[in-house]
Amino acid sequence: MKHFSIFILFLFLNSCQYFEKKVPSEKELLQKELKSINWKEVDEYPTVAECETINDKKLRQKCFFDMMSQLIQEKLDVDSLSILYPDLDTIQVKVTVFPNSKMKFEPEFRKDSVAYDTIRIDSILHARLVDFPKVNPAIKRGLPVKTQFTLPVIIKAKE
């Protein structure tokens, strides 16, 4: 019995090694997690109420982009952009959706673009692109984030 208790004591003392594990430092864990995150992609794209019922991520994104392009085109149809600039058929509009659901629109022109009054077009866009339906911001790791994307907006000719 004495040998058995010594054997058990010996096993108990040696088994403590199995419980010792190297715990990674907080900085190592943070760096590993930061490297694993794809910062160029969001978990959920911004969306509007009409697109919320779509479950597929790509289809929901397409629905949102189509809806935004359509809304921008409708708001610009009532303006005189096509009369002022008959050669201008498409404007690239950079849309920024902030985490608080606010939106910002900026026209994007080529650097060498001198054919159009960019300041005037910018002021027309700011005046017309208001009162949009509520946009839910993009989600990254459970938190709302700022997103930017560029939409081609077709300026329809007035007859």
C-alpha positions in Angstrom: 0.0 0.0 0.0 2.9 2.3 0.8 4.4 1.7 -2.7 1.0 2.3 -4.2 0.6 5.7 -2.5 4.1 6.7 -3.5 3.3 5.7 -7.1 0.1 7.8 -7.0 2.0 10.7 -5.5 4.6 10.4 -8.2 2.0 10.4 -10.9 0.2 13.3 -9.4 3.4 15.5 -9.3 4.3 14.5 -12.9 0.8 15.2 -14.2 1.1 18.8 -13.3 3.2 19.3 -16.4 0.2 18.4 -18.5 -1.7 21.4 -17.2 1.0 23.9 -17.9 0.3 25.4 -21.3 1.9 28.5 -22.7 -0.7 31.2 -22.8 -0.2 33.6 -25.7 0.2 37.2 -24.9 -2.6 39.7 -25.5 -0.5 41.5 -28.2 0.1 38.2 -30.1 -3.6 37.4 -30.1 -4.5 40.9 -31.2 -1.9 40.8 -34.1 -3.1 37.4 -35.2 -6.8 38.5 -35.2 -5.9 41.7 -37.1 -4.1 39.8 -39.8 -7.1 37.4 -40.2 -9.6 40.3 -40.8 -10.2 41.3 -44.5 -10.4 45.1 -44.2 -11.5 45.5 -47.8 -14.7 43.6 -47.4 -17.7 44.0 -45.1 -19.8 41.2 -43.6 -23.1 42.9 -44.8 -23.4 45.6 -47.4 -25.5 48.7 -46.8 -29.1 48.1 -47.6 -32.6 49.7 -47.9 -35.8 48.3 -46.7 -36.8 47.0 -50.1 -33.7 44.8 -50.2 -33.7 43.4 -46.7 -35.8 40.4 -47.6 -33.1 39.0 -49.9 -30.8 36.5 -48.1 -28.0 36.1 -50.7 -25.2 38.6 -50.0 -24.4 39.3 -53.7 -28.1 39.7 -54.7 -28.7 42.0 -51.8 -25.7 44.1 -52.8 -26.9 44.2 -56.4 -30.4 45.2 -55.2 -29.0 48.1 -53.1 -26.7 49.4 -55.9 -29.5 49.2 -58.5 -31.9 50.9 -56.1 -29.4 53.7 -55.4 -28.6 54.2 -59.1 -32.3 54.4 -59.9 -33.1 56.9 -57.1 -30.2 59.1 -58.1 -31.3 59.0 -61.7 -34.9 59.9 -60.7 -33.7 62.8 -58.6 -31.5 64.1 -61.4 -34.1 63.7 -64.1 -36.0 66.7 -62.8 -32.9 68.9 -63.3 -31.3 70.5 -66.2 -28.0 68.6 -66.3 -28.8 67.1 -69.7 -29.7 70.5 -71.1 -26.7 72.3 -69.6 -24.3 69.5 -70.6 -25.8 67.6 -73.6 -22.5 65.7 -74.1 -22.6 64.4 -70.6 -24.3 61.0 -70.5 -22.9 59.4 -67.4 -21.6 60.8 -64.1 -19.6 58.7 -61.7 -21.0 59.5 -58.2 -19.0 58.5 -55.1 -21.5 57.5 -52.4 -20.4 57.4 -48.8 -22.7 55.7 -46.2 -21.7 56.6 -42.7 -22.3 54.3 -39.6 -25.1 56.7 -38.5 -27.0 56.1 -41.8 -26.1 59.5 -43.2 -25.1 59.7 -46.9 -22.8 61.9 -48.8 -22.6 62.2 -52.6 -19.7 63.5 -54.6 -19.3 63.5 -58.4 -16.0 62.0 -59.7 -14.5 63.5 -62.7 -11.3 62.6 -64.5 -8.3 64.7 -63.5 -8.1 66.3 -66.9 -11.8 67.0 -67.1 -12.2 70.7 -68.1 -15.1 70.3 -70.5 -17.7 70.6 -67.6 -18.2 73.0 -64.8 -17.5 70.5 -62.0 -18.4 73.0 -59.3 -21.8 73.6 -60.9 -22.4 69.9 -61.3 -21.4 69.3 -57.7 -23.8 72.0 -56.4 -26.6 70.5 -58.5 -25.9 67.0 -57.1 -25.9 68.4 -53.5 -29.1 70.3 -54.1 -31.0 67.3 -55.7 -29.6 64.3 -53.8 -31.5 64.8 -50.6 -34.4 63.0 -48.9 -33.4 59.4 -49.6 -35.0 56.5 -47.8 -33.3 55.3 -44.7 -30.2 53.3 -45.6 -28.9 50.8 -43.1 -25.1 51.0 -42.9 -22.7 48.2 -43.8 -21.8 45.8 -41.0 -18.3 44.5 -40.1 -17.9 42.1 -37.2 -21.3 43.2 -35.8 -20.6 46.9 -35.9 -21.9 49.5 -38.4 -19.0 50.9 -40.5 -18.5 53.6 -43.1 -18.5 52.4 -46.7 -17.7 54.1 -50.0 -18.6 53.0 -53.5 -18.9 54.6 -57.0 -22.1 54.3 -59.0 -22.4 55.2 -62.7 -25.4 57.4 -63.0 -26.9 57.8 -66.5 -28.1 61.3 -67.3 -31.2 60.9 -69.5 -31.6 63.3 -72.4 -34.6 65.7 -72.2 -36.8 65.6 -75.3 
